[in-house]
Each structure stands twice: as C-alpha cells, then as structure tokens.
Amino acid sequence: MKIVINRCCGGFGLSEEARRFFPESDCDRDIERNDPELIRVVEEMGERANGDFGSLCVVEWNENVPYNIYDRGDGYEIIEVNYRAVLSALLENQDLSAIHATIVEVLKS
C-alpha cells in the first residue's frame, strides 16, 4: 500500500495546482493519505504537488499492518506501526498461530 507523508519541516500541504484535483474537500485535512487519487497526483506532479512549506513523498507500507502518521512537532512526518490496533486485533482473535504470524509481519515492517 502507498501512503503520502511530508518529509520536511513545515507540514503536509498541497500546492494550488494539486488542489484542483480535489475540488470538494479541504485538501490538507479531508483526504486520506492512502487515497489513490492523492498518490497519483503526488507521483505524477512530483515537487509541483508540494504546498508552500512541504515536501511530499509516497512511501510503501504493508497493507496488513495498521499505521499512524505522527508529526514531530515541526511538520516533518513519521509513519509508525499502530501497536494499539495490532494488539487489539490479536486479543480479539486469540489464535496463537495468527498472533505469531502477525507479530512476525509487524516486526518485518
């Protein structure tokens, strides 16, 4: 799965040119970061998709591993495993082989 994150100080944001592809939404808040159209726009436009203070990039992520996007406080974003969601799913399942397989998959991410 692909996800768009910001890789510089300043924060996530789309350029005016990129926003034209999303006329119905507040581009900086309403679009899911794994939205196929957002990914296409960022990949095709490259740096032209960046807002005034951002540097957007598309990263690969294992679709079976839940994630959170964290802002370090300066706008630079980090994607991390959502361990709470993983543990919650494991406790609901209680199948030891599935728990083991999931833990192995998460550790590989």
BAFI-3210 file (N, C-alpha, C; in Angstrom, 3 decimals, decimal comma, padded with zeros to 6 digits):
// residues 109
n [1|2|3|4|5|6|7|8|9|10|11|12|13|14|15|16|17|18|19|20|21|22|23|24|25|26|27|28|29|30|31|32|33|34|35|36|37|38|39|40|41|42|43|44|45|46|47|48|49|50|51|52|53|54|55|56|57|58|59|60|61|62|63|64|65|66|67|68|69|70|71|72|73|74|75|76|77|78|79|80|81|82|83|84|85|86|87|88|89|90|91|92|93|94|95|96|97|98|99|100|101|102|103|104|105|106|107|108|109]
n.u [000,848|000,448|001,325|000,984|003,223|004,677|007,967|009,580|010,342|007,550|005,094|002,294|000,844|-000,839|-000,049|-001,533|-002,015|-002,131|-004,322|-006,489|-007,328|-008,929|-011,576|-013,788|-013,043|-011,288|-008,170|-005,919|-006,789|-008,999|-008,493|-007,691|-004,542|-003,803|-005,267|-006,055|-006,137|-004,792|-002,252|-001,616|-001,569|000,569|002,696|002,762|002,985|005,168|007,504|005,942|003,525|003,813|002,919|003,323|005,184|005,941|007,217|006,298|006,054|005,733|005,328|005,955|003,933|003,109|000,065|-001,329|-000,618|-001,550|-001,324|000,006|000,323|002,670|003,320|006,291|006,248|007,299|006,325|007,484|006,877|006,354|005,873|004,434|004,046|000,810|000,549|-001,375|-003,739|-002,892|-002,422|-004,987|-006,471|-005,191|-005,819|-008,560|-008,693|-007,223|-006,000|-003,255|-001,405|-002,061|-001,538|001,225|002,091|001,232|002,749|005,316|005,065|004,628|007,061|008,754|008,128]
n.v [-001,162|002,272|005,406|008,876|011,164|013,955|015,135|017,149|020,053|022,050|020,987|019,001|019,671|020,701|022,030|024,834|024,096|021,278|021,016|021,406|018,967|018,035|019,273|019,221|019,070|019,871|019,943|019,632|018,381|016,650|014,528|011,151|009,719|007,520|007,652|006,837|008,751|010,954|009,830|009,305|011,951|013,117|011,439|011,849|014,654|015,316|017,499|019,717|019,234|019,855|021,804|025,192|024,881|022,242|018,912|016,514|012,958|009,646|006,701|003,210|000,797|-001,961|-003,347|-004,889|-004,088|-001,947|001,656|004,793|008,259|010,475|013,767|015,360|017,656|019,778|019,682|017,754|014,466|011,179|007,774|005,142|001,905|001,106|000,098|-000,302|-000,888|-003,260|-004,954|-004,993|-006,272|-008,732|-009,683|-009,986|-012,038|-014,270|-016,572|-018,433|-019,078|-017,220|-014,882|-015,102|-015,046|-012,487|-010,847|-011,415|-010,362|-007,643|-006,967|-007,175|-004,952]
n.w [000,000|-000,657|000,801|001,449|002,818|004,631|004,294|005,419|007,449|008,263|007,360|006,106|002,987|000,030|-003,197|-004,970|-007,586|-007,380|-005,699|-007,328|-008,216|-006,255|-005,717|-003,988|-001,335|001,767|001,213|002,855|005,113|004,757|003,010|002,777|003,501|002,064|-000,194|-003,473|-005,585|-004,501|-004,190|-006,870|-007,893|-006,413|-007,172|-009,972|-010,277|-008,761|-007,257|-007,792|-006,591|-003,960|-001,109|000,187|002,295|002,388|001,654|-000,101|-000,161|-001,433|000,290|000,730|002,374|004,413|003,794|005,610|008,080|010,570|010,761|012,016|011,417|012,472|013,463|014,035|015,410|014,172|011,689|010,068|009,104|010,411|009,823|011,603|013,143|014,285|017,201|019,173|017,742|016,537|018,759|019,872|017,848|017,887|020,452|020,256|018,401|019,446|018,505|018,570|016,527|014,569|015,967|016,339|013,640|012,887|014,588|013,661|011,062|011,613|012,817|010,674|009,205]
ca.u [000,000|001,190|000,831|001,666|003,614|005,544|009,322|010,384|009,686|006,553|003,802|001,620|000,009|-000,790|000,016|-002,807|-002,157|-002,549|-005,656|-007,529|-007,795|-009,779|-012,386|-014,842|-012,542|-010,184|-007,106|-004,923|-007,352|-010,063|-008,092|-006,932|-003,195|-003,655|-006,229|-005,387|-006,001|-003,709|-000,995|-001,377|-001,203|001,912|003,669|002,859|003,394|006,455|007,649|004,865|002,392|004,114|002,436|004,352|006,203|006,022|007,947|005,502|006,605|004,924|006,074|005,314|003,595|002,420|-001,368|-001,847|-000,118|-002,144|-000,310|-000,289|001,248|002,976|004,039|007,305|006,057|007,791|005,741|008,084|006,016|006,901|004,844|004,800|003,058|-000,197|000,621|-002,655|-004,643|-002,370|-002,699|-006,438|-006,880|-004,652|-006,573|-009,874|-008,508|-006,756|-005,467|-001,823|-000,659|-002,309|-000,817|002,641|002,283|001,066|003,907|006,431|004,818|004,837|008,484|009,408|007,780]
ca.v [000,000|003,521|006,456|010,158|011,872|015,112|014,824|018,309|020,947|022,912|020,320|018,478|020,615|020,589|023,271|025,228|023,271|019,935|021,107|021,377|017,591|017,723|020,484|019,068|018,813|020,639|019,012|019,404|017,644|015,700|013,431|010,065|009,700|006,405|007,881|006,569|009,972|011,730|009,159|009,554|013,358|013,346|010,731|012,445|016,053|015,475|018,679|020,680|018,919|020,340|023,094|026,206|024,510|020,794|018,087|015,288|011,766|008,439|005,603|001,902|000,291|-003,242|-003,065|-005,678|-003,520|-000,630|002,687|006,166|009,265|011,408|014,997|015,518|018,946|020,815|019,422|016,543|013,353|009,836|006,738|004,096|000,848|001,396|-001,097|-000,466|-001,592|-004,619|-005,719|-005,141|-007,316|-010,006|-010,127|-010,440|-013,280|-015,271|-017,737|-018,256|-019,097|-015,936|-013,880|-015,229|-014,593|-011,038|-010,238|-011,548|-009,428|-006,288|-006,761|-007,041|-003,635]
ca.w [000,000|-000,705|001,694|001,251|004,037|004,442|004,727|005,791|008,404|007,640|007,385|004,925|002,255|-001,427|-003,964|-005,597|-008,797|-006,965|-005,079|-008,379|-008,382|-005,106|-005,535|-002,994|000,015|002,337|000,842|003,889|006,242|004,431|002,125|003,402|002,959|001,136|-001,270|-004,762|-006,383|-003,885|-004,539|-008,295|-008,072|-005,869|-008,014|-011,310|-010,234|-008,076|-006,403|-008,072|-005,710|-002,615|-000,647|000,421|003,270|002,465|000,690|-000,054|-000,793|-001,345|000,899|000,708|003,704|004,373|003,988|006,728|009,330|010,803|010,920|012,418|010,924|013,547|013,188|015,088|016,064|013,256|010,381|009,497|009,493|010,549|009,820|012,554|013,393|015,307|018,050|019,881|016,830|016,361|019,979|019,998|016,897|018,356|021,625|019,787|017,654|020,400|017,806|018,783|015,265|013,916|016,753|015,988|012,252|012,861|015,238|012,722|009,969|012,125|013,044|009,367|008,636]
c.u [000,899|000,499|001,645|001,952|004,499|006,912|010,178|009,630|008,681|005,180|003,249|000,778|000,212|-000,702|-001,360|-003,064|-002,660|-003,952|-006,780|-008,087|-008,772|-010,704|-013,411|-014,336|-011,526|-008,969|-006,136|-005,475|-008,285|-009,632|-007,294|-005,572|-002,933|-004,675|-005,525|-005,186|-004,880|-002,356|-000,635|-000,893|000,222|002,972|003,847|003,392|004,757|006,451|006,548|003,640|002,586|003,454|003,614|005,494|006,426|006,924|007,294|006,215|005,648|005,814|005,257|005,081|002,850|000,941|-001,990|-001,424|-000,727|-001,051|-000,891|000,747|001,422|003,720|005,019|007,126|006,504|007,255|006,293|007,288|006,744|005,725|005,329|003,680|002,100|-000,309|-000,668|-003,643|-004,201|-002,710|-004,190|-006,948|-006,397|-005,447|-007,969|-009,776|-008,177|-006,348|-003,944|-001,018|-000,851|-001,573|000,659|002,906|002,175|002,259|005,120|006,277|005,073|006,324|009,251|009,173|008,784]
c.v [001,232|004,562|007,716|010,776|013,052|014,821|016,073|019,129|021,815|022,282|019,923|019,571|020,436|021,967|023,592|024,373|021,879|019,942|021,046|019,977|017,179|018,901|020,401|018,971|019,853|019,724|018,694|018,597|016,506|014,481|012,400|009,974|008,522|006,497|007,700|007,819|010,860|011,134|009,416|010,989|013,615|012,654|011,411|013,875|016,255|016,701|019,710|020,424|019,491|021,679|024,016|025,727|023,008|020,174|016,709|014,138|010,602|007,341|004,320|001,442|-001,015|-003,019|-003,857|-005,130|-002,128|000,404|003,965|007,058|010,282|012,612|015,196|016,811|020,101|020,626|018,195|015,346|012,015|008,870|005,596|003,074|001,322|000,151|-001,343|-001,246|-003,039|-005,472|-005,966|-006,261|-008,682|-010,553|-010,600|-011,810|-014,442|-016,597|-017,579|-018,262|-017,777|-014,820|-013,911|-014,682|-013,067|-010,332|-010,294|-010,529|-007,989|-006,014|-006,611|-005,661|-002,578]
c.w [000,000|000,176|001,428|002,613|003,673|005,036|004,936|006,819|007,659|007,564|006,037|004,288|000,767|-002,058|-004,537|-006,835|-008,439|-006,372|-006,111|-008,593|-007,275|-004,785|-004,392|-001,561|000,453|002,215|001,967|005,063|005,845|003,630|002,919|002,729|002,033|-000,002|-002,622|-005,619|-005,820|-004,265|-006,000|-008,528|-007,588|-006,722|-009,362|-011,286|-009,585|-007,187|-006,624|-007,192|-004,311|-002,335|-000,370|001,312|003,361|001,418|000,748|-000,731|-000,554|-000,786|000,781|002,142|003,535|004,705|005,136|008,086|009,518|011,109|011,514|011,763|012,043|013,010|014,341|015,874|015,190|011,844|009,680|010,011|009,475|010,536|010,710|012,674|014,485|016,186|018,812|019,014|016,629|017,572|020,176|019,085|017,353|019,531|021,257|019,133|018,581|019,759|017,826|017,487|014,519|014,649|016,387|014,589|012,157|013,471|014,304|011,586|010,409|012,296|011,736|008,762|008,990]
res [m|k|i|v|i|n|r|c|c|g|g|f|g|l|s|e|e|a|r|r|f|f|p|e|s|d|c|d|r|d|i|e|r|n|d|p|e|l|i|r|v|v|e|e|m|g|e|r|a|n|g|d|f|g|s|l|c|v|v|e|w|n|e|n|v|p|y|n|i|y|d|r|g|d|g|y|e|i|i|e|v|n|y|r|a|v|l|s|a|l|l|e|n|q|d|l|s|a|i|h|a|t|i|v|e|v|l|k|s]
***
